[in-house]
Amino acid sequence: MARYTGPKSKIARKFREPIFGPDKVLDKKNYPPGQHGNSRRRGKKSEYAIQLAEKQKAKYTYGVLEKQFANMFERAASKKGITGENLLRFLEARLDNTVFRLGLAPTRDGARQLVSHKHILVNGVITNIPSCQLRPGDVISVRERSKSLEVINDALHTRKQFSWLEWDGDSFTGKFLSYPEREEIPENIKEQLIVELYSK
């Protein structure tokens, strides 16, 4: 299954944000990677470079490759509403992201692994496709034999609540209530720059 497997701290430093989760390296070196470190002169970025960087940040954050991302953008553009906001809603509706948001894994990579290893059910059916798009009303649950997994139980201790998701800790079951509004999505992504990039 294709996904980014390179050095994560390097990418986080490039964007100066912990896009893969808490990062000690980023705390120590909050400047882009490179041979001359923080002393290197960096020229002014072009408009295209800024837009491209924003798209790359979104791709790395949600763990989506180029072709998937382009297809999702086309779908967002064809739907009523603001294209950039539609794009973020579709990214949030991915199964791996929802498993992460429900607090079943500490990172999106961890959530992707839970899905791939068949620990997660969608509407009672084992689903091992991380990119599966959820719809309002879909029920996400942990497989019976997986409820005792240490990684899941540890992650649940630090879970955050999101208004578009519902979670029942007794049955290890969550529900995707609706697509989130833009202001509810905590990711620091300037989606308008991505729309401008694709509009060229």
C-alpha positions in Angstrom: 0.0 0.0 0.0 1.6 3.3 -1.1 2.2 5.9 1.5 5.0 8.2 2.7 7.6 6.3 4.7 10.5 8.9 4.7 11.9 10.9 7.5 9.0 12.6 9.3 10.9 15.1 11.4 12.5 16.5 8.2 9.0 17.1 6.8 7.7 18.7 10.0 10.7 21.0 10.1 10.1 22.0 6.4 6.6 23.2 7.3 7.6 24.3 10.9 4.6 22.4 12.3 4.2 19.0 14.0 2.1 17.6 11.2 2.8 14.0 12.2 2.2 14.6 15.9 4.4 15.7 18.8 8.1 16.0 17.6 11.1 16.6 19.9 13.3 17.3 16.9 11.0 20.1 15.8 11.1 21.6 19.3 14.9 21.8 19.2 15.2 22.8 15.5 12.3 24.9 14.5 13.7 25.9 11.1 13.8 24.1 7.7 16.4 21.3 7.2 19.4 22.0 5.1 23.2 21.9 5.1 23.7 25.4 6.6 21.0 25.1 9.2 19.3 28.3 10.4 22.1 30.6 9.1 21.2 29.8 5.4 19.8 32.7 3.4 16.4 31.9 2.1 15.0 33.9 -0.8 11.5 35.2 -1.0 9.1 32.4 -2.1 7.1 32.8 -5.2 3.3 32.6 -5.1 3.4 29.2 -6.8 5.9 27.9 -4.2 3.6 29.0 -1.3 0.6 27.4 -2.9 2.5 24.2 -3.6 3.8 24.0 -0.1 0.3 24.3 1.3 -0.9 21.4 -0.9 2.1 19.3 0.2 1.4 20.1 3.9 -2.3 18.9 3.5 -1.1 15.7 1.7 1.4 14.9 4.4 -1.0 15.8 7.2 -3.7 13.4 6.0 -1.4 10.8 4.5 -2.8 11.1 1.0 -0.7 10.6 -2.2 -0.9 12.9 -5.3 -3.4 11.0 -7.4 -5.8 10.4 -4.5 -5.5 14.1 -3.6 -6.2 15.3 -7.1 -9.3 13.0 -7.4 -10.6 14.3 -4.1 -10.1 17.9 -5.2 -12.1 17.2 -8.4 -14.9 15.7 -6.3 -14.8 18.7 -4.0 -14.9 21.1 -6.9 -18.0 19.4 -8.4 -19.9 19.6 -5.2 -22.0 22.6 -4.1 -20.3 24.9 -1.6 -16.8 26.3 -1.2 -14.3 24.0 -2.9 -11.5 24.3 -0.3 -13.9 23.6 2.6 -15.4 20.6 0.7 -11.9 19.2 0.2 -11.1 19.4 4.0 -14.4 17.8 4.8 -13.7 14.9 2.5 -10.2 14.5 4.0 -11.8 14.5 7.5 -14.3 11.8 6.4 -11.6 9.3 5.5 -11.8 6.2 7.7 -8.1 6.4 8.9 -8.6 10.0 9.9 -11.9 9.3 11.7 -10.3 6.4 13.7 -7.6 8.9 14.7 -10.1 11.6 15.6 -12.1 9.1 17.7 -9.0 8.6 19.8 -8.3 5.0 18.9 -4.8 5.7 17.7 -2.3 8.5 18.7 -1.4 9.3 15.1 -3.0 9.0 11.7 -0.3 6.5 10.8 -1.3 4.4 13.8 -5.0 4.7 12.7 -4.1 3.6 9.2 -2.3 0.5 10.6 -5.4 -0.4 12.8 -7.6 -0.3 9.7 -5.2 -2.2 7.5 -4.8 -4.9 10.1 -8.6 -5.4 10.2 -9.2 -4.2 13.7 -12.0 -1.8 12.6 -15.6 -2.3 11.5 -17.7 0.1 9.5 -21.4 -0.6 10.0 -20.6 -4.0 11.3 -18.4 -5.0 8.4 -14.6 -5.4 8.6 -13.1 -2.6 6.5 -9.3 -2.6 5.8 -9.2 0.4 3.3 -7.9 3.5 5.1 -9.1 5.8 2.4 -12.7 4.6 2.7 -15.0 7.6 2.6 -17.5 7.7 5.5 -21.0 9.2 5.2 -23.1 10.8 7.9 -24.7 8.0 10.0 -21.9 5.5 9.5 -20.9 3.5 12.6 -17.3 2.8 13.3 -16.4 0.2 15.9 -13.5 -1.9 17.2 -13.6 -5.6 16.5 -14.4 -7.6 19.6 -11.1 -9.4 19.8 -9.2 -6.1 19.3 -10.8 -4.2 22.2 -8.1 -5.3 24.6 -5.3 -4.0 22.4 -2.9 -1.9 24.5 -2.3 0.7 21.7 -6.1 1.4 21.5 -6.6 1.6 25.3 -3.6 3.8 25.8 -4.7 6.2 23.0 -8.3 6.5 24.4 -6.9 8.0 27.7 -5.9 11.1 25.8 -8.7 11.3 23.2 -10.3 14.7 22.3 -13.9 15.3 21.5 -15.1 16.5 18.2 -18.6 17.8 17.5 -19.1 15.8 14.3 -18.3 12.5 16.0 -20.0 10.5 18.8 -18.1 8.0 20.9 -19.4 5.2 23.3 -16.5 4.0 25.4 -18.5 1.0 26.8 -19.1 -0.6 23.4 -16.0 0.9 21.7 -18.3 2.3 19.0 -18.3 5.7 17.3 -20.6 7.4 14.9 -19.8 9.8 12.0 -22.6 12.3 12.6 -22.0 14.8 9.9 -19.3 16.5 7.7 -17.5 19.0 9.9 -17.7 22.8 9.4 -14.4 24.5 8.5 -14.1 26.3 11.9 -14.4 22.9 13.7 -11.4 21.4 11.9 -8.2 22.2 13.9 -5.7 21.7 11.1 -3.7 24.8 10.2 -4.2 24.5 6.4 -4.9 27.5 4.1 -7.2 25.6 1.7 -7.8 28.6 -0.5 -4.1 28.5 -1.6 -4.7 24.8 -2.7 -7.8 25.9 -4.7 -5.7 28.7 -6.4 -3.0 26.2 -7.3 -5.4 23.8 -9.0 -7.1 26.7 -10.7 -4.0 27.7 -12.7 
